[in-house]
Amino acid sequence: MLHFEWPWVFLLLPLPWLVRRVLSPAPQPVEAALVIPFWEEFIDLSHPSRAIHAVTPRWRMLLAACAWLLLILATARPVWLGEPLEIPASGRDLLLAVDLSGSMQTRDFRENDQPVDRLTVAKRVGAEFIRRRIGDRVGLILFGLNAYLQAPLTLDRETAARLLEEAEIGMAGNQTAIGEAVGLAVKKIRALPRNSRALILVTDGANTAGVVTPLKAAQLAADEGIKIYAIGIGADEMTVRTLFGTQKVNPSTDLDEKTLTDMAELTHGRYFRAKETGRLEEIYRLLDELEPVSREQQILRPVRALYPWLLAPALLLAGVLSLTARRGWR
């Protein structure tokens, strides 16, 4: 929207008209030896209003009025206010690391009474968590056989959430490199100021790839003051069909809860177990309490000054008027 910083300047708009009405016109220089023929034809110019009109033609008056109007508009300091933008308030740096190994396609969760795979639930709940982290810089790491920084720490929460929603099984390989994911997180956060920094690690298995062990990576995180909130995802019972009929099995036998717990305790974080969708949503709400966002949301509106676009033509018109006055153009 358009906004004027000094709107009171518009009170000066009628100033030239007032000056012309109150003050007498400047006397015209007269040479004593100058003889003007046909004096009778010019006698009517002795009337002040006619004299002024003769000296100042209509087109010059119009240019002068335009120049004055543009000058007043520029002096009023017009600015264009952009759309309100949220600015960081809490200063937290949060990285979300999500497991994309093959086991994340296990369909042991339910939504709307339908079986869904673990990754689908992890993506939906995680994206909702990212979107409500107002004022935080949020990043995304996807890991499997290797770990990849999918979204660097950014205030653009919508983009980070969308990148998580687009993640698919196997994008990073079918194994689980937990140590590599934590090590990558430490590498990306360690150079930043030591504000509140945390890594949320979502996995359903044990470390089966990479050269860095999870505990060694957790020690590096602890040295840098980075908390690890580990979430073990996966039901502890599901029904499967076999050649001998339906059987109940534990689909989370590969989940290394001890290592995840040790990693969390080493960094002064916490370990959570999500066996179903509601519990995972509850865990993320608890994380909102453990790492609260600022309630005093700050808004910034970009301001773009517009006065140069008015001042330039005003000065140009003033220059044209000055040039025509010197050359005596009518």
N, C-alpha and C positions, 0 to 999 in steps of 0.2 A: 504494500500500500504506500501511497505518497504521503509524506509528512514534512512540514516546515518547522525547522528548529526555532526560527525567530519570526513568528507570524505578525508581530507588532510592526514590522517594517512596512507592511502594506498601508499603514496610516500615512506614509510619505508619498503615496501615489499622486494625490492632487497638488503636491508642492509646486510643480512648474506652472500650473494653471493659476494658483494663488499668487505666485510671484508676478505673473503677467498682468493679473488684475490689479494688484496693489501698487507695484512700482511703475514709474513713468518709463517710456522707451528711452533708450540711450540716444543722446543728440547725435545727429549726423554731422560729420566734419564738413565745413564750408570754406572754400578758398575765396578770398576777397577779390581776386582778379579774374575769377571764373565768370564768364558770361554765358548764360543759358538762353538760347533762343526758344521761341514758342513757349514762353513762360506761362501763358494762359492755359495751355494744354496740360500743364503739370501742377497747376495751382490746387487741384483737388487733393493732391498728395499731402497737403499741409494738415489734413485731418489725421490724427494719430493712428486710428485703426486702419485707415487705408495705407498709411505709410508703412506700418508694420507688415500688412499683407503684401505690399509690394516688395519689401525687402526679404520677406520669408514666404516663399511660394508654398502652395498646399502640399506638394510632394515632400518638401523638406520638413514641414511640420509633421507629416505622417511618419517619416523616418525617425525624427527626434522622439516622437511619442513611443514608437516601437522600441527604440534604444533604451528609453527611460523605463518602460515596462519590463524589459528583459533584465535591466540592471536591478530593479526592485526585486524581481523574482529570484535572481541569483543571490542577492543580499539576504533574503529570507532563509537561506540555507536549506534548499529542498533536498530531501534524502528519500531513497527507496528502501523500505523495510521489507526484508525477505521473510520467508516462512519461519516460524519459531523452531529452533533446534535444541535438542537436549544436549547438555554439556556434562562431562564427567563430574560427579559429586563425591563419590566414595573413594575413587582411586584404586579399586581392587583390580588385580590381574588374575583371571580365572581361566585355566585351560581344561577342556573336557576331552579326555582320551577314551575312544570307543573301540572295542574289540570287533573286528570284521572277519574273524576266523570262521571256518566252515561250521563249527558247532553252534554259532549264533543263529543258524537257520532251523534249529530245533523248535518244533511247534508245541511248546509246553506252557504257553501263556494263553489267556483267553480275553477277548474283547467283544462286547455285545453278544456273549454266549457263543462265540466262534473261536476256534483255535487259531492262534497267530504265532509267528516265530518271535524269538527273543529280540532280534534286531529291530523289527517293526515297532515293538513297544519301546525299546530303548531310544529309537529315533524320535518318536512322537513326544515322549515325556521329556527327553533331553532338549528338544527344540523349544518346548514350552518354557523350560527352565531358562534357556538362553534369552528368550524374548522378554522375560520379566526382570532381567538383571540390569535395570536402568542405572546408568552411571558407571558401570564396570566395563573394563576391556575384557572381551571374551575371545578365546581362541579354540581351535578344534584340531585334535590329532586323531588320525585313523591308523590302526595298527593290526597287523596279522603276522605274516612272516617278517615283514619290515614295518617300521613306523614312519608315517608321513605327516608333515604339517599341512593340513588341508586348508586351514584359515588362520593366519597370524593374529595375534592379539589386536583387537579392533573394537571401536565403539559402534560399528555397524552390526548390531545384533541380528538384524533381519537376514543379512547375507550369511552370517555364520550359521544361523538356524536352518536356512535353506540348503546350505552345503551338507549339513548333517542329514537332512531329510533325503538328499539325493544319494547318500552312501549306499553301497550294495555289498553283499557277501562276496568275498574273494578279491575285492579291489586291492587289498594289500597282501594277498596270499592266504593260505588256509591254515597256517600254524599261528602260534600266539607268542609274540615277542614283548612280554610285559616290561622287561628291563629296558629294552630299546625305547619303548614309548615313554617311560619315566625319564630316561636319560635325555631324550629329545626335549621333553618339557623343561628340564633343568637348563639345558643349553639355551632355550629361547627366553627364559625368564631371568636368568642369573644376571644379565647385563642391565636389567631395569632397576629403578629405585626400589628399595626395600619397603614397600607398602605391604598391604595384606595380599599375599600371593598363595594360590592354592591350585592343586591338580585334583580333578575328579576323574577317577579311573573306573571304567565300566568293563567288566570282563566276565566270562563264564567258564574259564579254564585255568590251566597252570602254564607257567613259562616253558615253552617247548622250542624256542628259537632265539637267535641273537647271541651276542658275545658278552653282554652285560647282564649279570644276575639281578633279579628284582631287588634283593636286599642291598646290594652294592649301589644300585641306582637310588634307592630310598635314602641311603646314607648321604649321597651327594645332595639330594633334595633337602635333607635335614640341615646339612652344612650351609645351605643357601637360604634357610628359613622358609622353605616351601612346604606347606601342609599337604598331605595326601589323604583324600577321602576316597576310600576304595569301596566299590559296590560289586558284590558277587551276585550275578544274575542267573536265574534258572530255578525251575521247580524241583522239589525233592521227590516227586512222585508223578508218574504219568502212565496212562494205559496205552499199550501198543499191541498190534495184532501180529501174531506169529503163526507158524505152521501148526502149533498146538493150541491155537485159540488166543484169546486176549490175556495179556499178562501185565502186571504192574511192575514198573522198573524205576530206578532212580536216574534221571537224565543228567544229574549234576555230580556224578562220581569223579569227574576230572577237575572239579573246582578246588583249587588250592587255598582254602580259607585260612589256614595257618600263616602262609606267607603273606597274604593280603592283610591279615590282622597285624602281623609284625611290621609291615611297611607303614601302616597307618600309625601305630604306636610310636615307631621310631621318629616320625615327623610331627608328632603331636596332633595327628588327625584322628579319623575314626573309620572303622570298618562297618559296612551295612550288608545285610543279606536280603535280597529281593526275590521272593519265591513266586510272586504273582503281581499283576499290574497295579493293583491298589497299593501294595507295599512299596513299589518303586516310586509311585507318585508321592507317597508319604515321605519317603527318604529325601526326595528333592525339596519338598516343603521344609523338612528339617534342616537341610543345607541352607535354605534361605534364612533360617533363624541363626544358624551357626556363622554364616557369612552374610549379615544383613546388608541390604542396599540402603542408600541414603533416602530418608523420607522427605527431606527438603530438596525437591527436584529443582534444578536450576535450568532456566531457559535463556537461550541466546538468539537474538534476531539479527541476522546479517544486515549491515547498513551500507548502502552505496550512495556516495555523494553525487548529486546531479548538477550542482551549480556551474561546473566548467562548461556544460552544454548550453547554458544560458548566458554566461558571462562572455564567452567568445563571440557570439553574434552581436551582443550589445557593444563590445569594443569595436567590432568591424563596422557597424552602423555609425558609431561615433567618429571613426576614422574617415568614412565616406563623407559625412557632414562637414568635417573639418577641411577636407580636400576641396569640396565644392565651394565652401565659403572663401577659401584663399584664392580660388580661380575666378570667383565672381559668377559662378553658374547660376542661372535662374531657371 
